[in-house]
Amino acid sequence: MSDSDRKNAALGLRGRKWLKAVHLVFVAMWLAGGVSLILLNTIPEAKSGEMLHGLDTAKRVIDDLVVVTGAMGAMVTGVAFGIFTKWGFTRHRWVIGKWIITVVGIFFGTFYLGPRLNALAPVSAELGLAALKDPGYLRNLSENLWGAVFQVSTLLVAIWLSVFKPRLGSRSKQARDPADDSTKESPP
């Protein structure tokens, strides 16, 4: 029994399906949360300071509860895929691409987008609608919007990689083997 067969047997078909389902739920949370933040940054027009503060608070709650939970859950279930299935972490370059997108996305969200998003609500609470004339508030708002667009775009690339599994070259001889049917088990 090969190492990859042992990994697949350890989790079993039902376990792999459950892992995939949970992984997809977390990815959907991350993506939907990001899209929600983009929409909340572009569609509603605040008619009062309270409404502006409410929008900024809603964005922070969506980020904290939906985006962060989705991102961390996607990463943890991705690690489980790497450990318990034949896909591993570096066997295929498209898997490496997904890891890069996931890790960079989490760091980008944590250290760049998060502080800018968290800075909005205190300013709108203090200044009300006048926050829309505050250069720092406007800069954070703009950078958060464009950062969210970038992050959602990269998540769509990761989903594309999962679905189409492009042959970007292989990391092992077995992965290059044309007899290897990579459609037998497909990770998210």
C-alpha positions in Angstrom: 0.0 0.0 0.0 1.5 3.3 -1.1 1.8 6.4 1.2 -1.0 8.2 -0.6 -3.3 5.1 -0.4 -2.7 4.9 3.4 -3.6 8.6 3.7 -6.8 8.1 1.7 -7.7 5.0 3.7 -7.0 6.8 7.0 -9.8 9.3 6.3 -12.0 7.1 4.2 -14.3 8.2 1.4 -17.1 9.4 3.7 -14.5 11.3 5.8 -13.1 13.0 2.7 -16.6 14.0 1.6 -17.3 15.5 5.0 -14.0 17.3 5.0 -14.7 18.7 1.5 -18.2 19.9 2.6 -16.9 21.6 5.7 -14.1 23.2 3.7 -16.5 24.5 1.1 -18.7 26.0 3.8 -15.7 27.9 5.2 -14.6 29.1 1.7 -18.2 30.2 1.0 -18.2 32.2 4.3 -14.9 33.9 3.5 -16.0 34.8 0.0 -19.5 35.9 0.9 -18.2 38.0 3.8 -15.7 39.7 1.4 -18.4 40.4 -1.1 -20.7 41.7 1.7 -17.9 44.1 2.8 -17.5 45.4 -0.8 -21.3 45.9 -1.1 -21.5 47.7 2.2 -18.6 50.0 1.1 -20.3 50.9 -2.2 -24.1 50.7 -2.2 -25.6 52.3 0.9 -25.5 56.1 1.3 -25.5 57.1 4.9 -28.2 59.7 5.6 -27.1 60.3 9.2 -24.1 59.9 11.5 -25.8 57.0 13.3 -26.4 55.3 10.0 -22.7 55.7 8.9 -21.6 54.4 12.3 -24.0 51.5 12.0 -22.6 50.6 8.5 -19.1 50.7 9.9 -20.0 48.6 12.9 -21.8 46.1 10.6 -18.7 45.8 8.4 -16.5 45.1 11.5 -19.0 42.4 12.7 -19.1 40.7 9.3 -15.3 40.8 9.2 -14.8 39.4 12.7 -17.5 36.7 12.6 -17.8 35.7 8.9 -14.6 36.6 7.1 -12.2 35.6 9.9 -14.1 32.4 10.7 -14.2 31.5 7.0 -10.5 32.2 6.4 -9.3 30.3 9.4 -11.7 27.4 8.8 -10.6 27.2 5.2 -6.9 27.1 6.3 -7.5 24.4 9.0 -9.5 22.2 6.6 -6.9 22.8 3.9 -4.2 21.5 6.3 -6.4 18.5 7.0 -6.6 17.9 3.2 -2.8 18.1 3.0 -2.3 15.6 5.8 -5.0 13.1 5.3 -5.4 12.9 1.5 -3.1 12.1 -1.5 -3.0 15.8 -2.5 -0.5 16.7 0.1 0.9 20.2 0.3 3.4 20.4 -2.6 2.6 17.5 -5.0 0.8 19.8 -7.5 1.6 23.4 -8.2 -2.0 24.4 -8.3 -2.2 23.2 -4.6 0.8 25.4 -3.9 -0.9 28.3 -5.6 -4.0 27.8 -3.3 -1.8 27.7 -0.2 -0.1 30.9 -1.3 -3.4 32.6 -1.8 -4.8 31.4 1.5 -1.8 32.3 3.6 -1.2 35.7 1.9 -4.9 36.4 2.1 -5.0 35.8 5.8 -1.9 37.9 6.5 -3.2 40.7 4.2 -6.6 40.7 5.9 -5.1 40.5 9.4 -2.4 43.1 9.1 -3.5 45.4 6.3 -7.3 45.3 5.9 -8.3 44.6 9.5 -6.7 47.7 11.1 -8.2 50.0 8.5 -11.6 48.5 8.9 -11.5 48.6 12.7 -10.5 52.3 12.5 -13.7 53.3 10.7 -16.4 52.8 13.4 -14.7 54.9 16.2 -14.2 57.9 13.8 -17.8 57.7 12.5 -19.1 57.4 16.1 -17.2 60.6 17.1 -17.6 62.7 13.9 -20.9 61.4 12.5 -21.4 62.3 8.8 -18.4 64.7 9.1 -16.2 61.5 9.0 -16.9 61.5 5.2 -14.7 64.7 5.1 -12.0 63.3 7.3 -8.9 62.4 5.2 -7.8 59.5 7.4 -11.3 58.0 7.4 -11.6 58.4 3.7 -8.2 56.8 3.1 -9.0 53.8 5.3 -12.4 53.5 3.6 -10.9 53.5 0.1 -8.0 51.2 1.0 -10.4 48.8 2.6 -12.7 48.7 -0.4 -9.9 48.1 -2.9 -8.2 45.6 -0.6 -11.4 43.7 -0.3 -11.8 43.7 -4.1 -8.3 42.3 -4.4 -8.9 39.7 -1.8 -12.2 38.5 -3.3 -10.5 38.3 -6.7 -7.7 36.2 -5.4 -10.2 33.9 -3.7 -12.0 33.5 -7.0 -8.6 32.5 -8.5 -8.2 29.9 -5.7 -11.7 28.5 -6.5 -10.8 28.4 -10.2 -7.6 26.4 -9.3 -9.6 23.9 -7.3 -12.2 23.4 -10.0 -9.9 23.2 -13.1 -6.7 22.0 -11.6 -4.5 23.4 -14.3 -1.4 21.4 -15.3 1.1 24.0 -14.1 3.8 21.3 -14.0 4.1 18.7 -11.3 6.1 18.4 -8.2 6.6 14.6 -8.5 6.9 11.8 -11.0 3.6 10.2 -10.0 1.8 13.5 -10.5 3.1 13.6 -14.1 2.1 10.1 -14.8 -0.7 10.2 -17.5 -2.2 7.0 -16.1 -2.8 8.8 -12.8 -6.5 9.8 -12.9 -6.5 13.0 -10.9 -10.3 13.1 -11.1 -10.8 10.1 -8.8 -10.6 12.4 -5.7 -10.8 16.1 -6.1 -10.1 18.4 -3.2 -12.0 21.6 -2.9 
